[in-house]
Amino acid sequence: MSIEIKQLLIKSNIVQRQECNETDSAEEGLAANEELLAECRRLVLDILRENKER
C-alpha cells in the first residue's frame, strides 16, 4: 500500500504602490489576479479529482 502526500502552498506579497493613477497598470494587475485565481482553481480541482479517483 502506497501513501501519497501532496501539499498546495500559496505565498503572496501585497505591495501598496504610491501611484495607482494609471488605468493600464491597474487593468493589467486585475488581469494578472484573475489569471492567478484561475490557475489556483485549476490546481485545486485537479487535486480533488485525483482524490476522487482513488
C-alpha positions as CSV (number, residue, x, y, z in Angstrom):
1,M,0.0,0.0,0.0
2,S,1.5,3.3,-1.0
3,I,0.8,6.7,0.6
4,E,1.0,9.8,-1.5
5,I,1.2,13.2,0.3
6,K,0.6,16.4,-1.7
7,Q,0.7,19.9,-0.5
8,L,-0.5,23.1,-2.1
9,L,1.3,26.1,-0.7
10,I,0.5,29.6,-1.9
11,K,2.6,32.5,-0.8
12,S,1.7,36.1,-1.7
13,N,3.1,39.5,-1.0
14,I,0.9,42.6,-1.0
15,V,2.6,45.7,-2.2
16,Q,0.9,49.1,-2.0
17,R,2.0,51.5,-4.6
18,Q,2.0,55.2,-4.3
19,E,0.9,55.9,-7.8
20,C,-2.2,54.0,-8.9
21,N,-3.4,56.6,-11.4
22,E,-2.5,54.6,-14.5
23,T,-5.5,52.7,-15.6
24,D,-3.4,50.4,-17.8
25,S,-1.3,49.1,-14.9
26,A,-4.5,48.7,-12.8
27,E,-6.2,46.7,-15.6
28,E,-3.0,44.6,-16.0
29,G,-3.0,43.9,-12.3
30,L,-6.6,42.8,-12.3
31,A,-5.9,40.6,-15.3
32,A,-2.9,39.0,-13.5
33,N,-5.0,38.5,-10.4
34,E,-7.7,36.8,-12.4
35,E,-5.2,34.6,-14.2
36,L,-3.6,33.6,-10.8
37,L,-7.0,32.8,-9.3
38,A,-7.9,30.7,-12.4
39,E,-4.7,28.7,-12.1
40,C,-5.2,28.1,-8.4
41,R,-8.8,26.9,-9.0
42,R,-7.5,24.6,-11.7
43,L,-4.9,23.1,-9.4
44,V,-7.3,22.6,-6.5
45,L,-9.8,20.9,-8.9
46,D,-7.1,18.7,-10.2
47,I,-6.2,17.6,-6.6
48,L,-9.8,17.0,-5.7
49,R,-10.3,15.0,-8.9
50,E,-7.3,12.9,-8.2
51,N,-8.6,12.2,-4.7
52,K,-11.9,11.0,-6.0
53,E,-10.3,8.7,-8.5
54,R,-8.6,6.7,-5.7
